[in-house]
Amino acid sequence: MKTKEKILELISKENLTKAEKNFLLKSLTEEPELSKYKVIYNLLSDMKNRFHLDTELISEYVLYKNNLPLEDESLLKFIPEIEKHI
């Protein structure tokens, strides 16, 4: 599995093991092209505590709900989490 795919899988996973969390955080820190996923990971982690969605995530969700093209198709994986939050 590619690192990007593994990152997406771990971000959407409900409970991470210590090893998975370490891998995730290390990968997000060390690979510049994955920096946007760190923002998503932080947002999803914060959702469990604070119930606040980032405007970028909301705008992507609105595009999705209106059947318009998304700027980042990988965000589709997070739609269930966003809907659960809403």
Rosetta constraint file for C-alpha pairs under 8 A:
AtomPair CA 1 CA 5 HARMONIC 6.41 0.50
AtomPair CA 1 CA 6 HARMONIC 6.31 0.50
AtomPair CA 2 CA 6 HARMONIC 6.18 0.50
AtomPair CA 3 CA 7 HARMONIC 6.01 0.50
AtomPair CA 3 CA 27 HARMONIC 7.88 0.50
AtomPair CA 4 CA 8 HARMONIC 6.27 0.50
AtomPair CA 4 CA 34 HARMONIC 7.35 0.50
AtomPair CA 5 CA 9 HARMONIC 6.19 0.50
AtomPair CA 6 CA 10 HARMONIC 6.15 0.50
AtomPair CA 7 CA 11 HARMONIC 6.02 0.50
AtomPair CA 7 CA 24 HARMONIC 6.20 0.50
AtomPair CA 7 CA 27 HARMONIC 7.85 0.50
AtomPair CA 7 CA 37 HARMONIC 7.84 0.50
AtomPair CA 8 CA 12 HARMONIC 6.34 0.50
AtomPair CA 8 CA 37 HARMONIC 7.83 0.50
AtomPair CA 8 CA 77 HARMONIC 7.83 0.50
AtomPair CA 9 CA 13 HARMONIC 6.26 0.50
AtomPair CA 10 CA 16 HARMONIC 7.20 0.50
AtomPair CA 10 CA 20 HARMONIC 7.19 0.50
AtomPair CA 10 CA 21 HARMONIC 7.96 0.50
AtomPair CA 10 CA 24 HARMONIC 7.01 0.50
AtomPair CA 11 CA 24 HARMONIC 7.92 0.50
AtomPair CA 11 CA 40 HARMONIC 7.93 0.50
AtomPair CA 11 CA 41 HARMONIC 5.67 0.50
AtomPair CA 11 CA 44 HARMONIC 7.98 0.50
AtomPair CA 12 CA 77 HARMONIC 7.46 0.50
AtomPair CA 12 CA 78 HARMONIC 6.84 0.50
AtomPair CA 12 CA 81 HARMONIC 7.97 0.50
AtomPair CA 16 CA 20 HARMONIC 5.70 0.50
AtomPair CA 16 CA 21 HARMONIC 5.79 0.50
AtomPair CA 17 CA 21 HARMONIC 6.15 0.50
AtomPair CA 18 CA 22 HARMONIC 6.13 0.50
AtomPair CA 19 CA 23 HARMONIC 6.10 0.50
AtomPair CA 20 CA 24 HARMONIC 6.02 0.50
AtomPair CA 21 CA 25 HARMONIC 6.09 0.50
AtomPair CA 22 CA 26 HARMONIC 5.94 0.50
AtomPair CA 23 CA 27 HARMONIC 5.97 0.50
AtomPair CA 24 CA 28 HARMONIC 6.10 0.50
AtomPair CA 25 CA 29 HARMONIC 6.12 0.50
AtomPair CA 25 CA 38 HARMONIC 7.79 0.50
AtomPair CA 26 CA 30 HARMONIC 6.03 0.50
AtomPair CA 27 CA 31 HARMONIC 5.88 0.50
AtomPair CA 27 CA 34 HARMONIC 7.71 0.50
AtomPair CA 28 CA 32 HARMONIC 7.44 0.50
AtomPair CA 28 CA 34 HARMONIC 5.56 0.50
AtomPair CA 28 CA 35 HARMONIC 5.84 0.50
AtomPair CA 28 CA 37 HARMONIC 7.01 0.50
AtomPair CA 28 CA 38 HARMONIC 5.66 0.50
AtomPair CA 29 CA 34 HARMONIC 7.99 0.50
AtomPair CA 29 CA 35 HARMONIC 7.09 0.50
AtomPair CA 29 CA 38 HARMONIC 7.83 0.50
AtomPair CA 31 CA 35 HARMONIC 7.01 0.50
AtomPair CA 34 CA 38 HARMONIC 6.88 0.50
AtomPair CA 35 CA 39 HARMONIC 6.84 0.50
AtomPair CA 36 CA 40 HARMONIC 6.51 0.50
AtomPair CA 37 CA 41 HARMONIC 5.98 0.50
AtomPair CA 38 CA 42 HARMONIC 6.08 0.50
AtomPair CA 39 CA 43 HARMONIC 6.10 0.50
AtomPair CA 40 CA 44 HARMONIC 6.07 0.50
AtomPair CA 41 CA 45 HARMONIC 6.06 0.50
AtomPair CA 42 CA 46 HARMONIC 5.99 0.50
AtomPair CA 43 CA 47 HARMONIC 6.04 0.50
AtomPair CA 43 CA 52 HARMONIC 7.92 0.50
AtomPair CA 43 CA 53 HARMONIC 7.05 0.50
AtomPair CA 43 CA 54 HARMONIC 7.28 0.50
AtomPair CA 44 CA 48 HARMONIC 6.85 0.50
AtomPair CA 44 CA 81 HARMONIC 7.66 0.50
AtomPair CA 45 CA 49 HARMONIC 7.27 0.50
AtomPair CA 46 CA 50 HARMONIC 5.61 0.50
AtomPair CA 46 CA 51 HARMONIC 7.10 0.50
AtomPair CA 46 CA 52 HARMONIC 7.42 0.50
AtomPair CA 47 CA 51 HARMONIC 4.60 0.50
AtomPair CA 47 CA 52 HARMONIC 5.94 0.50
AtomPair CA 47 CA 53 HARMONIC 7.23 0.50
AtomPair CA 47 CA 85 HARMONIC 7.00 0.50
AtomPair CA 51 CA 85 HARMONIC 6.76 0.50
AtomPair CA 53 CA 57 HARMONIC 6.66 0.50
AtomPair CA 53 CA 58 HARMONIC 6.59 0.50
AtomPair CA 53 CA 82 HARMONIC 7.97 0.50
AtomPair CA 54 CA 58 HARMONIC 6.32 0.50
AtomPair CA 55 CA 59 HARMONIC 5.99 0.50
AtomPair CA 56 CA 60 HARMONIC 6.24 0.50
AtomPair CA 57 CA 61 HARMONIC 6.16 0.50
AtomPair CA 58 CA 62 HARMONIC 6.16 0.50
AtomPair CA 59 CA 63 HARMONIC 6.26 0.50
AtomPair CA 60 CA 64 HARMONIC 6.18 0.50
AtomPair CA 60 CA 70 HARMONIC 6.08 0.50
AtomPair CA 60 CA 71 HARMONIC 7.24 0.50
AtomPair CA 60 CA 75 HARMONIC 7.74 0.50
AtomPair CA 61 CA 65 HARMONIC 6.13 0.50
AtomPair CA 61 CA 79 HARMONIC 7.04 0.50
AtomPair CA 61 CA 82 HARMONIC 7.87 0.50
AtomPair CA 62 CA 66 HARMONIC 6.17 0.50
AtomPair CA 63 CA 67 HARMONIC 6.21 0.50
AtomPair CA 63 CA 68 HARMONIC 4.95 0.50
AtomPair CA 63 CA 69 HARMONIC 6.57 0.50
AtomPair CA 63 CA 70 HARMONIC 6.19 0.50
AtomPair CA 64 CA 68 HARMONIC 5.84 0.50
AtomPair CA 64 CA 69 HARMONIC 7.07 0.50
AtomPair CA 64 CA 70 HARMONIC 6.58 0.50
AtomPair CA 75 CA 79 HARMONIC 6.97 0.50
AtomPair CA 78 CA 82 HARMONIC 6.28 0.50
AtomPair CA 79 CA 83 HARMONIC 6.06 0.50
AtomPair CA 80 CA 84 HARMONIC 6.00 0.50
AtomPair CA 81 CA 85 HARMONIC 6.15 0.50
AtomPair CA 82 CA 86 HARMONIC 6.20 0.50
